[in-house]
Amino acid sequence: MKILLFGKNGQVGWELQRSLAPLGELIALDRNSSDYCGDFENTDGIVAAVRAVAPDVIVNAVAYTAVDKAESDREGAELVNARTVVALAKAAKQMNAWLVHYSTDYVFDGSGNQPWLETDVPAPLNTYGVTKLAGEQAIIAADCQHLIFRTSWVYAARGANFAKTMLRLGSERDRLTVINDQIGVPTGAELLADVTAHAIRRVQQQPELAGLYHLVASGETSWYYYARFVLDFARQAGVDIKVADAGIEAIPTSAFPLPAQRPLNSRLNTNKLCASFNLTLPHWQQGVARMLTEILGK
């Protein structure tokens, strides 16, 4: 099996290099790759790379994820998240290749308090969500064999993330304010990569498993309780955390306005994924604890 991976140096792409390597020949690209184009701002170059490599599976771990910047740079977000994905999906169809793609809970409007199903009607609140939904729809319309995984609150030991920000601020300040009315699931890039590799193996034998799936860790939390977990873990690991529990204030989203509106309910129902691929997904705290152990060196 020949696999073409785009976005090798992102949080998810970095883990995918590890998880996909045992499946066959892996060609991993980023925007600076020289042998083939990996720059999603160069749509023609991406299509040329697919045709030159002629892969059995294409994995797209590239996305424009600057949620607030997208509000003033709609053109950039549309190019990376939608227009190039359209061309990629059409190329996958022409080459008879599988396309694996990642999407987001931000395709929903965040109403209610029940985990979103794959069959629920999307209604994104911001440009990022609109462009990611357009990418999903393009893949489905192209009728290529595909796996689309919607996920939420992605983190990894590599690169910046919410937990690292909380560790830094918690060691510098004696008071923190953290949003408590957005509910979702922190999901590790390592989990996304491992499930992706498992799913690719399965669909080679059972192509009827193609489609759209929700993929997040189990459980749920708010950014506030996520921060509390991170700081409590660090204290127990011997890290000098300045802020006390009483100094962490829960605030509503309305108290922290940003250019892009965020959904309050980012829960995703993973029953379809677990049943289709015979999976039991770990609790979010397990993955975050592993990540913290790695970055704290404890």
Summary of the structure (lengths in Angstrom):
residues: 298
radius of gyration: 19.2
end to end distance: 38.4
largest distance: 58.6
contacts: 1029
relative contact order: 0.16
helix: 47%
strand: 17%
